[in-house]
């Protein structure tokens, strides 16, 4: 499936601890899944490659 704004993740669905309310466990999180080539040339957008290893 391709397209923008198509995906959501549920990062806390398997974690029942450290939630203020029970319904916080099933909250969906969206991320900016836009196609950079569709943005205007003068937009303030940058991408950086990296990892979390030290």
PDB file of N, CA, C and O in Angstrom, chain B, residues numbered from 101:
ATOM      1  N   UNK B 101       0.856  -1.174   0.000  1.00  0.00           N
ATOM      2  CA  UNK B 101       0.000   0.000   0.000  1.00  0.00           C
ATOM      3  C   UNK B 101       0.896   1.228   0.000  1.00  0.00           C
ATOM      4  O   UNK B 101       1.774   1.363   0.852  1.00  0.00           O
ATOM      5  N   UNK B 102       0.677   2.103  -0.936  1.00  0.00           N
ATOM      6  CA  UNK B 102       1.468   3.324  -1.024  1.00  0.00           C
ATOM      7  C   UNK B 102       0.564   4.532  -0.842  1.00  0.00           C
ATOM      8  O   UNK B 102      -0.648   4.464  -1.047  1.00  0.00           O
ATOM      9  N   UNK B 103       1.164   5.602  -0.464  1.00  0.00           N
ATOM     10  CA  UNK B 103       0.437   6.840  -0.261  1.00  0.00           C
ATOM     11  C   UNK B 103       0.887   7.503   1.021  1.00  0.00           C
ATOM     12  O   UNK B 103       1.621   6.912   1.813  1.00  0.00           O
ATOM     13  N   UNK B 104       0.449   8.721   1.221  1.00  0.00           N
ATOM     14  CA  UNK B 104       0.829   9.457   2.421  1.00  0.00           C
ATOM     15  C   UNK B 104      -0.279   9.359   3.456  1.00  0.00           C
ATOM     16  O   UNK B 104      -1.447   9.157   3.124  1.00  0.00           O
ATOM     17  N   UNK B 105       0.107   9.504   4.709  1.00  0.00           N
ATOM     18  CA  UNK B 105      -0.815   9.458   5.853  1.00  0.00           C
ATOM     19  C   UNK B 105      -1.637   8.165   5.875  1.00  0.00           C
ATOM     20  O   UNK B 105      -2.832   8.191   6.169  1.00  0.00           O
ATOM     21  N   UNK B 106      -0.996   7.045   5.564  1.00  0.00           N
ATOM     22  CA  UNK B 106      -1.697   5.766   5.505  1.00  0.00           C
ATOM     23  C   UNK B 106      -1.456   4.895   6.731  1.00  0.00           C
ATOM     24  O   UNK B 106      -2.242   3.986   7.000  1.00  0.00           O
ATOM     25  N   UNK B 107      -0.391   5.151   7.476  1.00  0.00           N
ATOM     26  CA  UNK B 107       0.005   4.235   8.532  1.00  0.00           C
ATOM     27  C   UNK B 107      -0.033   4.886   9.907  1.00  0.00           C
ATOM     28  O   UNK B 107       0.255   6.073  10.063  1.00  0.00           O
ATOM     29  N   UNK B 108      -0.393   4.085  10.893  1.00  0.00           N
ATOM     30  CA  UNK B 108      -0.327   4.476  12.294  1.00  0.00           C
ATOM     31  C   UNK B 108       0.324   3.326  13.049  1.00  0.00           C
ATOM     32  O   UNK B 108       0.186   2.164  12.668  1.00  0.00           O
ATOM     33  N   UNK B 109       1.021   3.653  14.105  1.00  0.00           N
ATOM     34  CA  UNK B 109       1.598   2.629  14.968  1.00  0.00           C
ATOM     35  C   UNK B 109       0.988   2.772  16.357  1.00  0.00           C
ATOM     36  O   UNK B 109       0.536   3.849  16.748  1.00  0.00           O
ATOM     37  N   UNK B 110       0.985   1.691  17.074  1.00  0.00           N
ATOM     38  CA  UNK B 110       0.469   1.646  18.445  1.00  0.00           C
ATOM     39  C   UNK B 110       1.615   1.185  19.349  1.00  0.00           C
ATOM     40  O   UNK B 110       1.668   0.014  19.727  1.00  0.00           O
ATOM     41  N   UNK B 111       2.526   2.087  19.699  1.00  0.00           N
ATOM     42  CA  UNK B 111       3.756   1.673  20.384  1.00  0.00           C
ATOM     43  C   UNK B 111       3.562   1.173  21.804  1.00  0.00           C
ATOM     44  O   UNK B 111       4.443   0.494  22.331  1.00  0.00           O
ATOM     45  N   UNK B 112       2.450   1.482  22.439  1.00  0.00           N
ATOM     46  CA  UNK B 112       2.272   1.094  23.840  1.00  0.00           C
ATOM     47  C   UNK B 112       1.251  -0.022  24.015  1.00  0.00           C
ATOM     48  O   UNK B 112       0.846  -0.300  25.143  1.00  0.00           O
ATOM     49  N   UNK B 113       0.825  -0.666  22.939  1.00  0.00           N
ATOM     50  CA  UNK B 113      -0.248  -1.649  23.028  1.00  0.00           C
ATOM     51  C   UNK B 113       0.143  -2.862  23.877  1.00  0.00           C
ATOM     52  O   UNK B 113      -0.730  -3.484  24.483  1.00  0.00           O
ATOM     53  N   UNK B 114       1.408  -3.205  23.936  1.00  0.00           N
ATOM     54  CA  UNK B 114       1.860  -4.353  24.728  1.00  0.00           C
ATOM     55  C   UNK B 114       2.427  -3.949  26.085  1.00  0.00           C
ATOM     56  O   UNK B 114       2.909  -4.801  26.831  1.00  0.00           O
ATOM     57  N   UNK B 115       2.376  -2.688  26.406  1.00  0.00           N
ATOM     58  CA  UNK B 115       2.921  -2.189  27.671  1.00  0.00           C
ATOM     59  C   UNK B 115       1.777  -1.675  28.536  1.00  0.00           C
ATOM     60  O   UNK B 115       1.137  -0.683  28.186  1.00  0.00           O
ATOM     61  N   UNK B 116       1.517  -2.322  29.637  1.00  0.00           N
ATOM     62  CA  UNK B 116       0.431  -1.895  30.511  1.00  0.00           C
ATOM     63  C   UNK B 116       0.924  -1.055  31.676  1.00  0.00           C
ATOM     64  O   UNK B 116       0.115  -0.484  32.407  1.00  0.00           O
ATOM     65  N   UNK B 117       2.214  -0.968  31.860  1.00  0.00           N
ATOM     66  CA  UNK B 117       2.766  -0.169  32.954  1.00  0.00           C
ATOM     67  C   UNK B 117       3.104   1.233  32.454  1.00  0.00           C
ATOM     68  O   UNK B 117       3.279   1.454  31.256  1.00  0.00           O
ATOM     69  N   UNK B 118       3.192   2.167  33.385  1.00  0.00           N
ATOM     70  CA  UNK B 118       3.590   3.553  33.117  1.00  0.00           C
ATOM     71  C   UNK B 118       2.617   4.293  32.201  1.00  0.00           C
ATOM     72  O   UNK B 118       3.025   5.217  31.498  1.00  0.00           O
ATOM     73  N   UNK B 119       1.353   3.913  32.193  1.00  0.00           N
ATOM     74  CA  UNK B 119       0.310   4.658  31.495  1.00  0.00           C
ATOM     75  C   UNK B 119      -0.517   5.396  32.539  1.00  0.00           C
ATOM     76  O   UNK B 119      -0.913   4.811  33.546  1.00  0.00           O
ATOM     77  N   UNK B 120      -0.775   6.660  32.307  1.00  0.00           N
ATOM     78  CA  UNK B 120      -1.566   7.444  33.248  1.00  0.00           C
ATOM     79  C   UNK B 120      -3.011   6.945  33.305  1.00  0.00           C
ATOM     80  O   UNK B 120      -3.601   6.848  34.381  1.00  0.00           O
ATOM     81  N   UNK B 121      -3.571   6.629  32.138  1.00  0.00           N
ATOM     82  CA  UNK B 121      -4.930   6.093  32.047  1.00  0.00           C
ATOM     83  C   UNK B 121      -4.891   4.829  31.194  1.00  0.00           C
ATOM     84  O   UNK B 121      -4.010   4.680  30.348  1.00  0.00           O
ATOM     85  N   UNK B 122      -5.831   3.927  31.408  1.00  0.00           N
ATOM     86  CA  UNK B 122      -5.853   2.662  30.669  1.00  0.00           C
ATOM     87  C   UNK B 122      -6.016   2.877  29.166  1.00  0.00           C
ATOM     88  O   UNK B 122      -5.460   2.119  28.371  1.00  0.00           O
ATOM     89  N   UNK B 123      -6.771   3.899  28.768  1.00  0.00           N
ATOM     90  CA  UNK B 123      -6.969   4.126  27.335  1.00  0.00           C
ATOM     91  C   UNK B 123      -5.728   4.685  26.636  1.00  0.00           C
ATOM     92  O   UNK B 123      -5.679   4.703  25.406  1.00  0.00           O
ATOM     93  N   UNK B 124      -4.740   5.135  27.380  1.00  0.00           N
ATOM     94  CA  UNK B 124      -3.487   5.596  26.777  1.00  0.00           C
ATOM     95  C   UNK B 124      -2.718   4.447  26.131  1.00  0.00           C
ATOM     96  O   UNK B 124      -1.896   4.674  25.243  1.00  0.00           O
ATOM     97  N   UNK B 125      -2.976   3.232  26.564  1.00  0.00           N
ATOM     98  CA  UNK B 125      -2.254   2.069  26.055  1.00  0.00           C
ATOM     99  C   UNK B 125      -2.564   1.815  24.579  1.00  0.00           C
ATOM    100  O   UNK B 125      -1.722   1.275  23.862  1.00  0.00           O
ATOM    101  N   UNK B 126      -3.728   2.186  24.124  1.00  0.00           N
ATOM    102  CA  UNK B 126      -4.127   1.909  22.743  1.00  0.00           C
ATOM    103  C   UNK B 126      -4.114   3.146  21.851  1.00  0.00           C
ATOM    104  O   UNK B 126      -4.699   3.130  20.768  1.00  0.00           O
ATOM    105  N   UNK B 127      -3.464   4.198  22.283  1.00  0.00           N
ATOM    106  CA  UNK B 127      -3.393   5.424  21.484  1.00  0.00           C
ATOM    107  C   UNK B 127      -2.529   5.183  20.247  1.00  0.00           C
ATOM    108  O   UNK B 127      -1.435   4.625  20.339  1.00  0.00           O
ATOM    109  N   UNK B 128      -3.027   5.604  19.108  1.00  0.00           N
ATOM    110  CA  UNK B 128      -2.277   5.491  17.861  1.00  0.00           C
ATOM    111  C   UNK B 128      -1.368   6.706  17.692  1.00  0.00           C
ATOM    112  O   UNK B 128      -1.704   7.812  18.116  1.00  0.00           O
ATOM    113  N   UNK B 129      -0.229   6.486  17.075  1.00  0.00           N
ATOM    114  CA  UNK B 129       0.722   7.555  16.803  1.00  0.00           C
ATOM    115  C   UNK B 129       0.950   7.606  15.298  1.00  0.00           C
ATOM    116  O   UNK B 129       1.264   6.594  14.673  1.00  0.00           O
ATOM    117  N   UNK B 130       0.791   8.782  14.731  1.00  0.00           N
ATOM    118  CA  UNK B 130       1.060   8.982  13.310  1.00  0.00           C
ATOM    119  C   UNK B 130       2.424   9.622  13.149  1.00  0.00           C
ATOM    120  O   UNK B 130       2.928  10.259  14.074  1.00  0.00           O
ATOM    121  N   UNK B 131       3.003   9.463  12.019  1.00  0.00           N
ATOM    122  CA  UNK B 131       4.281  10.098  11.737  1.00  0.00           C
ATOM    123  C   UNK B 131       4.188  10.744  10.365  1.00  0.00           C
ATOM    124  O   UNK B 131       3.371  10.332   9.542  1.00  0.00           O
ATOM    125  N   UNK B 132       5.016  11.753  10.106  1.00  0.00           N
ATOM    126  CA  UNK B 132       4.895  12.510   8.854  1.00  0.00           C
ATOM    127  C   UNK B 132       5.412  11.712   7.666  1.00  0.00           C
ATOM    128  O   UNK B 132       6.557  11.875   7.246  1.00  0.00           O
ATOM    129  N   UNK B 133       4.569  10.862   7.137  1.00  0.00           N
ATOM    130  CA  UNK B 133       4.961  10.033   6.002  1.00  0.00           C
ATOM    131  C   UNK B 133       4.597  10.730   4.694  1.00  0.00           C
ATOM    132  O   UNK B 133       3.672  10.326   3.990  1.00  0.00           O
ATOM    133  N   UNK B 134       5.332  11.762   4.396  1.00  0.00           N
ATOM    134  CA  UNK B 134       5.093  12.521   3.174  1.00  0.00           C
ATOM    135  C   UNK B 134       6.153  12.162   2.147  1.00  0.00           C
ATOM    136  O   UNK B 134       7.234  11.682   2.489  1.00  0.00           O
ATOM    137  N   UNK B 135       5.838  12.395   0.918  1.00  0.00           N
ATOM    138  CA  UNK B 135       6.793  12.169  -0.157  1.00  0.00           C
ATOM    139  C   UNK B 135       7.586  13.459  -0.352  1.00  0.00           C
ATOM    140  O   UNK B 135       7.016  14.462  -0.782  1.00  0.00           O
ATOM    141  N   UNK B 136       8.885  13.461  -0.050  1.00  0.00           N
ATOM    142  CA  UNK B 136       9.673  14.696  -0.151  1.00  0.00           C
ATOM    143  C   UNK B 136       9.684  15.296  -1.551  1.00  0.00           C
ATOM    144  O   UNK B 136       9.843  16.509  -1.693  1.00  0.00           O
ATOM    145  N   UNK B 137       9.520  14.487  -2.578  1.00  0.00           N
ATOM    146  CA  UNK B 137       9.535  15.042  -3.934  1.00  0.00           C
ATOM    147  C   UNK B 137       8.259  15.823  -4.248  1.00  0.00           C
ATOM    148  O   UNK B 137       8.222  16.565  -5.229  1.00  0.00           O
ATOM    149  N   UNK B 138       7.215  15.669  -3.433  1.00  0.00           N
ATOM    150  CA  UNK B 138       5.984  16.435  -3.630  1.00  0.00           C
ATOM    151  C   UNK B 138       6.021  17.808  -2.964  1.00  0.00           C
ATOM    152  O   UNK B 138       5.126  18.623  -3.187  1.00  0.00           O
ATOM    153  N   UNK B 139       7.031  18.073  -2.159  1.00  0.00           N
ATOM    154  CA  UNK B 139       7.137  19.358  -1.463  1.00  0.00           C
ATOM    155  C   UNK B 139       7.663  20.437  -2.407  1.00  0.00           C
ATOM    156  O   UNK B 139       8.412  20.132  -3.335  1.00  0.00           O
ATOM    157  N   UNK B 140       7.285  21.680  -2.181  1.00  0.00           N
ATOM    158  CA  UNK B 140       7.839  22.773  -2.994  1.00  0.00           C
ATOM    159  C   UNK B 140       9.349  22.902  -2.777  1.00  0.00           C
ATOM    160  O   UNK B 140       9.858  22.536  -1.718  1.00  0.00           O
ATOM    161  N   UNK B 141      10.044  23.408  -3.754  1.00  0.00           N
ATOM    162  CA  UNK B 141      11.506  23.531  -3.672  1.00  0.00           C
ATOM    163  C   UNK B 141      11.955  24.457  -2.547  1.00  0.00           C
ATOM    164  O   UNK B 141      13.055  24.286  -2.022  1.00  0.00           O
ATOM    165  N   UNK B 142      11.138  25.427  -2.165  1.00  0.00           N
ATOM    166  CA  UNK B 142      11.539  26.380  -1.129  1.00  0.00           C
ATOM    167  C   UNK B 142      11.094  25.949   0.270  1.00  0.00           C
ATOM    168  O   UNK B 142      11.160  26.752   1.200  1.00  0.00           O
ATOM    169  N   UNK B 143      10.647  24.718   0.442  1.00  0.00           N
ATOM    170  CA  UNK B 143      10.208  24.259   1.765  1.00  0.00           C
ATOM    171  C   UNK B 143      11.409  23.992   2.670  1.00  0.00           C
ATOM    172  O   UNK B 143      12.502  23.688   2.192  1.00  0.00           O
ATOM    173  N   UNK B 144      11.200  24.107   3.953  1.00  0.00           N
ATOM    174  CA  UNK B 144      12.239  23.885   4.957  1.00  0.00           C
ATOM    175  C   UNK B 144      12.177  22.426   5.411  1.00  0.00           C
ATOM    176  O   UNK B 144      11.609  22.130   6.462  1.00  0.00           O
ATOM    177  N   UNK B 145      12.747  21.527   4.639  1.00  0.00           N
ATOM    178  CA  UNK B 145      12.685  20.095   4.915  1.00  0.00           C
ATOM    179  C   UNK B 145      14.077  19.516   4.756  1.00  0.00           C
ATOM    180  O   UNK B 145      14.779  19.819   3.791  1.00  0.00           O
ATOM    181  N   UNK B 146      14.472  18.686   5.701  1.00  0.00           N
ATOM    182  CA  UNK B 146      15.774  18.027   5.580  1.00  0.00           C
ATOM    183  C   UNK B 146      15.670  16.609   6.117  1.00  0.00           C
ATOM    184  O   UNK B 146      14.825  16.311   6.960  1.00  0.00           O
ATOM    185  N   UNK B 147      16.534  15.746   5.621  1.00  0.00           N
ATOM    186  CA  UNK B 147      16.591  14.359   6.083  1.00  0.00           C
ATOM    187  C   UNK B 147      18.038  14.047   6.436  1.00  0.00           C
ATOM    188  O   UNK B 147      18.966  14.489   5.759  1.00  0.00           O
ATOM    189  N   UNK B 148      18.213  13.282   7.502  1.00  0.00           N
ATOM    190  CA  UNK B 148      19.545  12.905   7.951  1.00  0.00           C
ATOM    191  C   UNK B 148      19.559  11.424   8.271  1.00  0.00           C
ATOM    192  O   UNK B 148      18.682  10.926   8.978  1.00  0.00           O
ATOM    193  N   UNK B 149      20.537  10.731   7.760  1.00  0.00           N
ATOM    194  CA  UNK B 149      20.683   9.309   8.069  1.00  0.00           C
ATOM    195  C   UNK B 149      21.431   9.159   9.385  1.00  0.00           C
ATOM    196  O   UNK B 149      22.287   9.982   9.714  1.00  0.00           O
ATOM    197  N   UNK B 150      21.117   8.128  10.128  1.00  0.00           N
ATOM    198  CA  UNK B 150      21.803   7.898  11.392  1.00  0.00           C
ATOM    199  C   UNK B 150      21.311   6.630  12.046  1.00  0.00           C
ATOM    200  O   UNK B 150      20.441   5.937  11.520  1.00  0.00           O
ATOM    201  N   UNK B 151      21.878   6.336  13.201  1.00  0.00           N
ATOM    202  CA  UNK B 151      21.435   5.181  13.972  1.00  0.00           C
ATOM    203  C   UNK B 151      21.547   5.507  15.454  1.00  0.00           C
ATOM    204  O   UNK B 151      22.018   6.582  15.827  1.00  0.00           O
ATOM    205  N   UNK B 152      21.118   4.592  16.282  1.00  0.00           N
ATOM    206  CA  UNK B 152      21.117   4.813  17.720  1.00  0.00           C
ATOM    207  C   UNK B 152      22.223   4.036  18.420  1.00  0.00           C
ATOM    208  O   UNK B 152      22.210   3.913  19.645  1.00  0.00           O
ATOM    209  N   UNK B 153      23.165   3.518  17.672  1.00  0.00           N
ATOM    210  CA  UNK B 153      24.268   2.762  18.263  1.00  0.00           C
ATOM    211  C   UNK B 153      25.353   3.705  18.743  1.00  0.00           C
ATOM    212  O   UNK B 153      25.579   4.764  18.158  1.00  0.00           O
ATOM    213  N   UNK B 154      26.019   3.309  19.810  1.00  0.00           N
ATOM    214  CA  UNK B 154      27.117   4.144  20.314  1.00  0.00           C
ATOM    215  C   UNK B 154      28.419   3.402  20.210  1.00  0.00           C
ATOM    216  O   UNK B 154      29.464   3.935  20.583  1.00  0.00           O
TER     217      UNK B 154
END
